[in-house]
């Protein structure tokens, strides 16, 4: 199961970057066909060095930085910190498990 999960993850990763690569190739083809770079159509993936030597990445014209990732991680922690429906589901599952254990133990005692 673990081997399948790893293979599936790698295939999904490959598919994701294959799609991005294909979109970038289509963008380059459109620029060659028009004969000029239209600023209204941002590049799919663009990487460049800034003045301080750090590499900046832009996906669909939106700059991606480490600070953005940290903000997103903090937001995800806040969202996953408490979920009412998740807690209700966990309590319902615990109650169902306890009920089935009790019923099965009673049936086992009756059959003995």
C-alpha positions as CSV (number, residue, x, y, z in Angstrom):
1,X,0.0,0.0,0.0
2,X,2.8,2.4,0.9
3,X,4.6,1.6,-2.4
4,X,1.4,2.4,-4.3
5,X,0.9,5.6,-2.4
6,X,4.4,6.8,-3.1
7,X,4.0,5.9,-6.8
8,X,0.7,7.7,-6.9
9,X,2.2,10.8,-5.3
10,X,5.1,10.9,-7.7
11,X,2.7,10.5,-10.7
12,X,0.5,13.3,-9.4
13,X,3.6,15.5,-8.9
14,X,4.8,14.7,-12.4
15,X,1.4,15.4,-13.9
16,X,1.2,18.8,-12.1
17,X,4.5,20.0,-13.4
18,X,3.8,18.5,-16.8
19,X,0.7,20.7,-17.0
20,X,2.6,23.8,-15.9
21,X,5.3,23.0,-18.5
22,X,2.7,22.6,-21.2
23,X,1.1,25.9,-20.3
24,X,4.5,27.6,-20.4
25,X,5.2,26.1,-23.8
26,X,1.8,27.2,-25.1
27,X,2.6,30.7,-23.8
28,X,5.9,30.7,-25.6
29,X,4.3,29.5,-28.8
30,X,1.7,32.3,-28.6
31,X,4.4,34.9,-28.3
32,X,6.3,33.5,-31.3
33,X,3.1,33.4,-33.3
34,X,2.2,37.0,-32.5
35,X,5.8,38.2,-32.9
36,X,5.8,40.2,-29.7
37,X,5.4,39.8,-25.9
38,X,2.0,41.0,-24.8
39,X,2.2,42.2,-21.1
40,X,-1.5,41.4,-20.7
41,X,-0.6,37.7,-20.9
42,X,1.8,36.9,-18.0
43,X,4.1,34.0,-18.2
44,X,3.0,30.8,-16.5
45,X,6.2,30.3,-14.5
46,X,8.9,32.9,-14.4
47,X,12.1,32.8,-12.2
48,X,14.6,35.6,-12.0
49,X,17.2,37.0,-9.6
50,X,16.6,40.2,-7.8
51,X,19.2,42.9,-6.8
52,X,20.2,41.1,-3.6
53,X,20.9,37.8,-5.5
54,X,17.8,35.9,-4.3
55,X,15.7,33.9,-6.7
56,X,12.1,35.2,-7.1
57,X,9.5,33.0,-8.6
58,X,6.3,34.2,-10.2
59,X,3.4,31.9,-11.1
60,X,0.8,33.4,-13.4
61,X,2.2,36.8,-12.7
62,X,1.9,36.6,-8.9
63,X,5.2,36.7,-7.1
64,X,5.7,33.8,-4.6
65,X,8.0,34.5,-1.6
66,X,8.8,32.6,1.5
67,X,6.8,35.1,3.6
68,X,3.7,34.2,1.6
69,X,4.2,30.6,2.4
70,X,4.6,31.4,6.1
71,X,1.4,33.4,6.1
72,X,-0.4,30.6,4.4
73,X,0.9,28.1,7.0
74,X,-0.2,30.3,9.9
75,X,-3.7,30.6,8.3
76,X,-3.9,26.8,7.8
77,X,-2.9,26.3,11.5
78,X,-5.7,28.6,12.6
79,X,-8.2,26.9,10.3
80,X,-7.2,23.4,11.5
81,X,-6.9,24.3,15.1
82,X,-10.6,23.6,15.8
83,X,-13.2,22.4,13.5
84,X,-16.7,21.9,14.9
85,X,-17.8,19.3,12.3
86,X,-14.6,17.4,12.7
87,X,-15.0,17.3,16.5
88,X,-18.7,16.2,16.2
89,X,-17.7,13.5,13.7
90,X,-15.0,12.2,16.1
91,X,-17.4,12.1,19.0
92,X,-20.0,10.3,16.9
93,X,-17.4,7.8,15.8
94,X,-16.4,7.2,19.4
95,X,-20.0,6.8,20.5
96,X,-20.7,4.3,17.7
97,X,-17.6,2.3,18.6
98,X,-18.5,2.2,22.2
99,X,-22.1,1.1,21.3
100,X,-20.9,-1.7,19.0
101,X,-18.4,-2.9,21.6
102,X,-21.2,-3.0,24.3
103,X,-23.6,-4.8,21.9
104,X,-21.0,-7.3,20.8
105,X,-20.0,-8.1,24.4
106,X,-23.7,-8.6,25.4
107,X,-24.3,-10.9,22.4
108,X,-21.1,-12.8,23.3
109,X,-22.4,-13.3,26.9
110,X,-25.8,-14.4,25.7
111,X,-24.3,-17.0,23.4
112,X,-22.1,-18.5,26.0
